[in-house]
């Protein structure tokens, strides 16, 4: 299960206001442990201003916002983690709320190509946070999705742009102990927008199970000429720094492990880095 997502942002107050708009509540707290910061190679994050959003209470899932001055490219402008997909209710009303704010709606609420029971819209927040808001109205064949118990729900998909989808499929299928899914073609409105391409462009994508009900979506990233790309990288953008998962027996960490450590509360932690630099932290109680 996704236990925690760590999001670096250049303006903490702006990100907190953005997620408040989506129906979440944040509170100021120290989010990133010293051991995780050391493993990530950035000890400055320990003292950085931060806030936590509880996306789900039982079991807990948190989105940790950490303010940083690092300049980094926005999601989909380079390979690596690109976007979060949140389960929400009242999608059409949320769209009305968003249109009254300064949040960019990249894709208005619409059904996904493979089922009429799932609708989504894509948002670009003030720090270039890419967030998919998804509403599920019925069963989706082939997917075991979380049940929504309030209008602002958990993150159930992490989207990453990959430089070689076949290589990433092989790596992550092995890591998560999942069957390799088939590759299909789909529009990825957010990637087209960030790359300055036509919104009807299609990409190779695949979604594989990370846990019982959470998924990793791999979107084949295609470089485009610099003059076509929206140059959001000139200013700092939000970046998904790390996705922390509850360690399950099916996970095959093995040789993928980059670093291991134990924290004071007795939890065991392991860091794994994906083919395009994506960082996963696996956590389990001793």
C-alpha angles and dihedrals in degrees: 000000000000103000101172141001120202115207121188112212132180094216114036096186092053093050092048090052090049094054090043086058089055090055101264128123124217133196130197113253142136102272112173119064121228090242093054091047090052091049090049091050096240113099090171089078091072092073097032119119108263145169136197129223118196105219093176131012106202110060091013122242119181136191108207117201115202122185116227136169093215114126110230140163121262120251117290092017089096132013117276137066109352115166148002124230115212127194110233141170127219093032096173093051090047089053089055090050092049094050089058091057134061092261114121115233106209095180125020118224108291138149118268117245097250101049140020088212094072125062129176146178129199123226134193112207130206093273091044090264107170110214128172113205110203131188121197119200101173146359117312113210112239095016131093100203128187119258114246113231098175136017096263106053144172133297107258101166132042114198121210131182110226131199093212115022095192092052091047092047091053093047097047097040087056094044097048097036091238133143109256107254124222119263116242135179122248143155113263101195094184094053092047090051095048091047095045093243133138111283089231092062113122129216138190108260137172134182122208132183118259093178141344094304109000127089143199115218117205116203118189105240117218121196115227132196111283093241091061097049120091102242099226090141091079088081128039116278134191115270131193099234101180142357113211119204134189104248111246128194092246093059111107101205094156113125092002092076113113098178139359131198143157124232127215094261090061097255119142117225132194129185123214125182120207128220093272097039098272110156122217123184117202115205131191137160116251 
